Amino acid sequence: MFEVAKLELLIAKRNLWVAISITLMVLFTLVLTLAGSAPTGTLGVDPIIIAATSITTLSVYFVPLLALLLSFDAISGEIERGTLALSLTYPLSRAEILFGKFLAQLVVLAVAIGLALLLTAIISLLLNRGVSMSFTPLIWLFFTSILLGASFLGLGYMVSALVRQPSVASGLAIVIWLVLVILYDIGLLGALVADNGGFFTKSIFPWLLVFNPADAFRLLNMPDIANNVLSSGLGAAKSVTNNIYSFISLLLWPAISLLLAWLVFRKVEP
């Protein structure tokens, strides 16, 4: 399993998409941190909270996309290159192969997210000398971002095992990203407007938010001061579900997505 992980890390190191994605994440984080540092003195809010809120908005879109870019050809790519048949001749189970890939690509995600948040902490310290700050929001954001990325890694493996062509897998991966990260929220927003504060808003909507890993991540990392966006819906979600349910959802999604990926992968013929 660890040999597979080491090989995947070497592949990721040579992957231009990975390098570009990590660079973009660091650059966007730099811009958001600098832009968010301006109003902290006026608002009287901890600069780290402002920075973490801005980066959460970026991460909820970027981390799932990076995870899918890492994983969409993990299996279909090997089928196309003919290396999967060779891998299966080694004394490794398919679960070990899959988990080895997952471990390596989770490390890549952790490095990208960790570099971005470390840069945020350094810049915040330099720009707000003498200001009392707590780095707990950044630490919490790091671990929840890892869980979010792990969820979409598993979904990427599932897609990669379902089809034999990486080009098709990449298209399906983008569809998953669009549905879970963008279209899901647009659909919920439309339902909120139609319901106008009724039963759906108060009783069903909160649990639909918790069910989606991207929205569960957002609920866990957006402070109360940021809840003016979709305020009625997010307020209802927080009051009805509590953060513990969002955290449980974010913990379960990596296991569920990996299980689905393994169930599909075990039927794949190289």
C-alpha positions as a Markdown table, in Angstrom:
| # | Residue | x | y | z |
|---|---|---|---|---|
| 1 | Met | 0.0 | 0.0 | 0.0 |
| 2 | Phe | 2.8 | 2.4 | 0.9 |
| 3 | Glu | 4.7 | 1.6 | -2.3 |
| 4 | Val | 1.6 | 2.5 | -4.2 |
| 5 | Ala | 1.4 | 5.8 | -2.3 |
| 6 | Lys | 5.1 | 6.6 | -3.0 |
| 7 | Leu | 4.6 | 5.9 | -6.7 |
| 8 | Glu | 1.5 | 8.1 | -6.8 |
| 9 | Leu | 3.4 | 10.9 | -5.1 |
| 10 | Leu | 6.1 | 10.8 | -7.8 |
| 11 | Ile | 3.3 | 10.9 | -10.5 |
| 12 | Ala | 1.7 | 13.9 | -8.7 |
| 13 | Lys | 5.0 | 15.7 | -8.6 |
| 14 | Arg | 5.3 | 15.5 | -12.4 |
| 15 | Asn | 1.6 | 16.4 | -12.9 |
| 16 | Leu | 1.4 | 19.9 | -14.4 |
| 17 | Trp | -2.3 | 20.2 | -13.3 |
| 18 | Val | -1.3 | 19.6 | -9.7 |
| 19 | Ala | 1.5 | 22.2 | -9.7 |
| 20 | Ile | -0.8 | 24.8 | -11.4 |
| 21 | Ser | -3.6 | 24.1 | -8.9 |
| 22 | Ile | -1.4 | 24.4 | -5.9 |
| 23 | Thr | 0.1 | 27.6 | -7.2 |
| 24 | Leu | -3.3 | 29.1 | -7.9 |
| 25 | Met | -4.6 | 28.2 | -4.4 |
| 26 | Val | -1.6 | 29.9 | -2.8 |
| 27 | Leu | -2.0 | 33.0 | -5.0 |
| 28 | Phe | -5.7 | 33.3 | -4.4 |
| 29 | Thr | -5.2 | 32.8 | -0.7 |
| 30 | Leu | -2.6 | 35.6 | -0.7 |
| 31 | Val | -5.0 | 38.0 | -2.5 |
| 32 | Leu | -7.9 | 37.2 | -0.2 |
| 33 | Thr | -5.8 | 37.6 | 2.9 |
| 34 | Leu | -4.5 | 41.0 | 1.8 |
| 35 | Ala | -7.9 | 42.1 | 0.7 |
| 36 | Gly | -9.5 | 40.9 | 3.9 |
| 37 | Ser | -7.0 | 42.6 | 6.2 |
| 38 | Ala | -8.2 | 46.1 | 5.3 |
| 39 | Pro | -11.5 | 46.2 | 7.2 |
| 40 | Thr | -10.4 | 44.4 | 10.4 |
| 41 | Gly | -9.5 | 47.5 | 12.3 |
| 42 | Thr | -12.9 | 49.2 | 11.5 |
| 43 | Leu | -14.9 | 46.1 | 12.3 |
| 44 | Gly | -13.0 | 45.3 | 15.4 |
| 45 | Val | -12.9 | 41.6 | 14.4 |
| 46 | Asp | -10.0 | 39.2 | 14.8 |
| 47 | Pro | -8.0 | 39.4 | 11.5 |
| 48 | Ile | -7.7 | 35.6 | 11.4 |
| 49 | Ile | -11.5 | 35.2 | 11.4 |
| 50 | Ile | -11.8 | 37.6 | 8.5 |
| 51 | Ala | -9.1 | 35.7 | 6.6 |
| 52 | Ala | -10.5 | 32.3 | 7.4 |
| 53 | Thr | -14.0 | 33.4 | 6.2 |
| 54 | Ser | -12.6 | 34.6 | 2.9 |
| 55 | Ile | -10.5 | 31.5 | 2.4 |
| 56 | Thr | -13.5 | 29.3 | 3.2 |
| 57 | Thr | -15.4 | 30.9 | 0.3 |
| 58 | Leu | -12.4 | 30.0 | -1.9 |
| 59 | Ser | -11.9 | 26.5 | -0.5 |
| 60 | Val | -15.5 | 25.3 | -0.9 |
| 61 | Tyr | -15.0 | 25.7 | -4.7 |
| 62 | Phe | -11.3 | 25.0 | -5.1 |
| 63 | Val | -10.6 | 22.1 | -2.8 |
| 64 | Pro | -13.2 | 19.8 | -4.4 |
| 65 | Leu | -12.0 | 20.8 | -7.9 |
| 66 | Leu | -8.4 | 20.0 | -7.0 |
| 67 | Ala | -9.3 | 16.7 | -5.5 |
| 68 | Leu | -11.2 | 15.7 | -8.6 |
| 69 | Leu | -8.3 | 16.8 | -10.8 |
| 70 | Leu | -6.0 | 14.5 | -8.8 |
| 71 | Ser | -8.3 | 11.5 | -8.8 |
| 72 | Phe | -10.3 | 11.4 | -12.1 |
| 73 | Asp | -7.7 | 9.3 | -14.0 |
| 74 | Ala | -6.4 | 7.3 | -11.1 |
| 75 | Ile | -7.9 | 4.1 | -12.4 |
| 76 | Ser | -9.1 | 4.9 | -16.0 |
| 77 | Gly | -5.7 | 6.3 | -16.7 |
| 78 | Glu | -4.0 | 3.1 | -15.7 |
| 79 | Ile | -6.5 | 1.1 | -17.7 |
| 80 | Glu | -5.7 | 3.2 | -20.8 |
| 81 | Arg | -1.9 | 2.9 | -20.3 |
| 82 | Gly | -2.2 | -0.8 | -19.5 |
| 83 | Thr | -0.5 | -0.5 | -16.1 |
| 84 | Leu | -3.5 | -1.6 | -14.1 |
| 85 | Ala | -3.1 | -5.2 | -15.2 |
| 86 | Leu | 0.5 | -5.1 | -14.1 |
| 87 | Ser | -0.4 | -3.6 | -10.7 |
| 88 | Leu | -2.9 | -6.3 | -10.1 |
| 89 | Thr | -0.2 | -9.0 | -10.6 |
| 90 | Tyr | 1.5 | -7.8 | -7.4 |
| 91 | Pro | 0.5 | -9.2 | -4.0 |
| 92 | Leu | -1.8 | -6.3 | -3.3 |
| 93 | Ser | -5.5 | -6.3 | -2.9 |
| 94 | Arg | -7.6 | -3.7 | -4.8 |
| 95 | Ala | -8.5 | -2.1 | -1.5 |
| 96 | Glu | -4.7 | -1.6 | -0.8 |
| 97 | Ile | -4.1 | -0.1 | -4.3 |
| 98 | Leu | -7.1 | 2.2 | -3.9 |
| 99 | Phe | -6.1 | 3.3 | -0.4 |
| 100 | Gly | -2.5 | 3.8 | -1.5 |
| 101 | Lys | -3.6 | 6.2 | -4.2 |
| 102 | Phe | -5.9 | 7.9 | -1.7 |
| 103 | Leu | -3.2 | 8.3 | 0.9 |
| 104 | Ala | -0.7 | 9.9 | -1.6 |
| 105 | Gln | -3.2 | 12.3 | -3.1 |
| 106 | Leu | -4.5 | 13.3 | 0.3 |
| 107 | Val | -0.9 | 14.2 | 1.2 |
| 108 | Val | -0.7 | 16.4 | -2.0 |
| 109 | Leu | -4.0 | 18.1 | -0.9 |
| 110 | Ala | -2.7 | 18.6 | 2.6 |
| 111 | Val | 0.5 | 20.2 | 1.4 |
| 112 | Ala | -1.4 | 22.6 | -0.9 |
| 113 | Ile | -3.9 | 23.6 | 1.8 |
| 114 | Gly | -1.2 | 23.8 | 4.5 |
| 115 | Leu | 1.0 | 26.1 | 2.4 |
| 116 | Ala | -1.9 | 28.4 | 1.6 |
| 117 | Leu | -3.0 | 28.7 | 5.3 |
| 118 | Leu | 0.6 | 29.0 | 6.6 |
| 119 | Leu | 1.0 | 31.9 | 4.2 |
| 120 | Thr | -2.2 | 33.4 | 5.6 |
| 121 | Ala | -0.9 | 33.2 | 9.1 |
| 122 | Ile | 2.4 | 34.8 | 8.3 |
| 123 | Ile | 0.8 | 37.7 | 6.4 |
| 124 | Ser | -1.7 | 38.3 | 9.1 |
| 125 | Leu | 1.1 | 38.4 | 11.7 |
| 126 | Leu | 3.1 | 40.9 | 9.6 |
| 127 | Leu | 0.1 | 43.2 | 8.8 |
| 128 | Asn | -1.4 | 43.2 | 12.4 |
| 129 | Arg | 1.5 | 43.4 | 14.7 |
| 130 | Gly | 0.5 | 43.9 | 18.3 |
| 131 | Val | -3.0 | 42.7 | 17.6 |
| 132 | Ser | -4.2 | 39.7 | 19.6 |
| 133 | Met | -5.1 | 36.9 | 17.3 |
| 134 | Ser | -6.2 | 33.3 | 17.6 |
| 135 | Phe | -5.1 | 30.8 | 14.9 |
| 136 | Thr | -7.7 | 28.2 | 15.9 |
| 137 | Pro | -10.0 | 29.1 | 12.9 |
| 138 | Leu | -7.1 | 28.4 | 10.5 |
| 139 | Ile | -6.3 | 25.1 | 12.2 |
| 140 | Trp | -10.0 | 24.1 | 12.0 |
| 141 | Leu | -10.2 | 25.2 | 8.4 |
| 142 | Phe | -7.1 | 23.0 | 7.6 |
| 143 | Phe | -8.6 | 19.8 | 9.0 |
| 144 | Thr | -12.1 | 20.4 | 7.6 |
| 145 | Ser | -10.6 | 21.2 | 4.2 |
| 146 | Ile | -8.8 | 17.9 | 4.3 |
| 147 | Leu | -12.1 | 16.1 | 5.0 |
| 148 | Leu | -13.8 | 18.0 | 2.2 |
| 149 | Gly | -11.0 | 17.1 | -0.2 |
| 150 | Ala | -11.0 | 13.4 | 0.9 |
| 151 | Ser | -14.7 | 13.3 | 0.1 |
| 152 | Phe | -14.2 | 14.4 | -3.5 |
| 153 | Leu | -11.1 | 12.2 | -3.9 |
| 154 | Gly | -13.3 | 9.1 | -3.3 |
| 155 | Leu | -15.9 | 10.4 | -5.7 |
| 156 | Gly | -13.2 | 10.9 | -8.3 |
| 157 | Tyr | -12.0 | 7.3 | -7.9 |
| 158 | Met | -15.6 | 6.1 | -8.3 |
| 159 | Val | -15.9 | 8.0 | -11.6 |
| 160 | Ser | -12.5 | 6.8 | -12.7 |
| 161 | Ala | -13.5 | 3.2 | -12.1 |
| 162 | Leu | -16.9 | 3.5 | -13.8 |
| 163 | Val | -15.4 | 4.5 | -17.2 |
| 164 | Arg | -12.3 | 3.3 | -19.1 |
| 165 | Gln | -11.4 | 6.6 | -20.8 |
| 166 | Pro | -9.8 | 9.4 | -18.8 |
| 167 | Ser | -11.4 | 12.0 | -21.1 |
| 168 | Val | -14.9 | 10.7 | -20.1 |
| 169 | Ala | -13.9 | 10.5 | -16.5 |
| 170 | Ser | -12.8 | 14.1 | -16.5 |
| 171 | Gly | -16.1 | 15.2 | -17.9 |
| 172 | Leu | -18.0 | 13.2 | -15.3 |
| 173 | Ala | -15.8 | 14.7 | -12.6 |
| 174 | Ile | -16.6 | 18.2 | -13.7 |
| 175 | Val | -20.3 | 17.3 | -13.7 |
| 176 | Ile | -20.0 | 16.1 | -10.1 |
| 177 | Trp | -18.3 | 19.3 | -9.1 |
| 178 | Leu | -20.9 | 21.4 | -10.8 |
| 179 | Val | -23.8 | 19.5 | -9.2 |
| 180 | Leu | -22.5 | 19.3 | -5.6 |
| 181 | Val | -20.7 | 22.6 | -5.4 |
| 182 | Ile | -22.8 | 25.0 | -7.5 |
| 183 | Leu | -26.1 | 23.6 | -8.9 |
| 184 | Tyr | -27.1 | 22.0 | -5.5 |
| 185 | Asp | -27.0 | 25.4 | -3.8 |
| 186 | Ile | -28.8 | 27.2 | -6.7 |
| 187 | Gly | -31.6 | 24.6 | -6.4 |
| 188 | Leu | -31.8 | 25.1 | -2.7 |
| 189 | Leu | -31.9 | 28.9 | -3.1 |
| 190 | Gly | -34.7 | 28.6 | -5.5 |
| 191 | Ala | -36.6 | 26.3 | -3.1 |
| 192 | Leu | -36.0 | 28.8 | -0.3 |
| 193 | Val | -37.4 | 31.7 | -2.3 |
| 194 | Ala | -40.5 | 29.7 | -3.3 |
| 195 | Asp | -41.1 | 28.5 | 0.3 |
| 196 | Asn | -40.8 | 32.0 | 1.8 |
| 197 | Gly | -39.8 | 30.9 | 5.3 |
| 198 | Gly | -42.2 | 28.0 | 5.5 |
| 199 | Phe | -41.9 | 24.3 | 6.4 |
| 200 | Phe | -39.2 | 23.6 | 3.9 |
| 201 | Thr | -37.0 | 26.4 | 5.1 |
| 202 | Lys | -37.3 | 25.5 | 8.8 |
| 203 | Ser | -37.4 | 21.7 | 8.7 |
| 204 | Ile | -36.0 | 20.2 | 5.4 |
| 205 | Phe | -33.5 | 22.7 | 4.1 |
| 206 | Pro | -31.1 | 22.5 | 7.1 |
| 207 | Trp | -30.7 | 18.7 | 6.7 |
| 208 | Leu | -30.2 | 19.1 | 2.9 |
| 209 | Leu | -27.4 | 21.5 | 3.6 |
| 210 | Val | -25.8 | 19.1 | 6.1 |
| 211 | Phe | -26.1 | 16.2 | 3.6 |
| 212 | Asn | -23.9 | 18.0 | 1.0 |
| 213 | Pro | -20.2 | 17.9 | 2.0 |
| 214 | Ala | -19.5 | 21.3 | 0.5 |
| 215 | Asp | -22.3 | 22.9 | 2.5 |
| 216 | Ala | -21.4 | 21.1 | 5.7 |
| 217 | Phe | -17.9 | 22.4 | 5.3 |
| 218 | Arg | -19.3 | 25.9 | 4.8 |
| 219 | Leu | -21.5 | 25.7 | 7.9 |
| 220 | Leu | -18.5 | 24.6 | 10.0 |
| 221 | Asn | -16.2 | 27.4 | 8.9 |
| 222 | Met | -18.4 | 30.4 | 8.3 |
| 223 | Pro | -18.8 | 32.4 | 11.6 |
| 224 | Asp | -22.1 | 33.9 | 12.6 |
| 225 | Ile | -21.0 | 37.4 | 11.3 |
| 226 | Ala | -20.8 | 35.9 | 7.8 |
| 227 | Asn | -24.3 | 34.4 | 7.8 |
| 228 | Asn | -25.9 | 37.4 | 6.1 |
| 229 | Val | -25.7 | 35.5 | 2.8 |
| 230 | Leu | -28.8 | 33.2 | 2.7 |
| 231 | Ser | -29.3 | 34.4 | 6.3 |
| 232 | Ser | -32.6 | 32.8 | 6.9 |
| 233 | Gly | -31.5 | 29.5 | 5.5 |
| 234 | Leu | -28.1 | 29.3 | 7.2 |
| 235 | Gly | -29.6 | 30.6 | 10.4 |
| 236 | Ala | -32.2 | 27.8 | 10.3 |
| 237 | Ala | -29.6 | 25.3 | 9.5 |
| 238 | Lys | -27.4 | 26.3 | 12.5 |
| 239 | Ser | -30.4 | 26.4 | 14.9 |
| 240 | Val | -31.9 | 23.1 | 13.8 |
| 241 | Thr | -28.9 | 20.9 | 13.1 |
| 242 | Asn | -26.1 | 22.2 | 15.2 |
| 243 | Asn | -22.5 | 22.0 | 14.0 |
| 244 | Ile | -22.0 | 18.5 | 15.3 |
| 245 | Tyr | -24.2 | 17.1 | 12.5 |
| 246 | Ser | -22.2 | 19.0 | 9.9 |
| 247 | Phe | -19.0 | 17.6 | 11.3 |
| 248 | Ile | -20.4 | 14.0 | 11.3 |
| 249 | Ser | -21.5 | 14.5 | 7.7 |
| 250 | Leu | -18.0 | 15.7 | 6.7 |
| 251 | Leu | -16.5 | 12.7 | 8.6 |
| 252 | Leu | -18.7 | 10.2 | 6.9 |
| 253 | Trp | -18.4 | 11.4 | 3.3 |
| 254 | Pro | -14.8 | 10.3 | 2.8 |
| 255 | Ala | -15.6 | 6.8 | 4.1 |
| 256 | Ile | -18.8 | 6.6 | 2.0 |
| 257 | Ser | -17.1 | 7.8 | -1.2 |
| 258 | Leu | -14.2 | 5.5 | -0.8 |
| 259 | Leu | -16.5 | 2.6 | -0.1 |
| 260 | Leu | -18.5 | 3.4 | -3.3 |
| 261 | Ala | -15.2 | 3.7 | -5.2 |
| 262 | Trp | -14.0 | 0.3 | -3.9 |
| 263 | Leu | -17.3 | -1.4 | -4.8 |
| 264 | Val | -17.0 | -0.2 | -8.4 |
| 265 | Phe | -13.2 | -0.8 | -8.6 |
| 266 | Arg | -13.5 | -4.4 | -7.5 |
| 267 | Lys | -15.6 | -5.2 | -10.6 |
| 268 | Val | -13.2 | -3.4 | -13.1 |
| 269 | Glu | -11.5 | -5.7 | -15.6 |
| 270 | Pro | -8.0 | -4.3 | -16.7 |
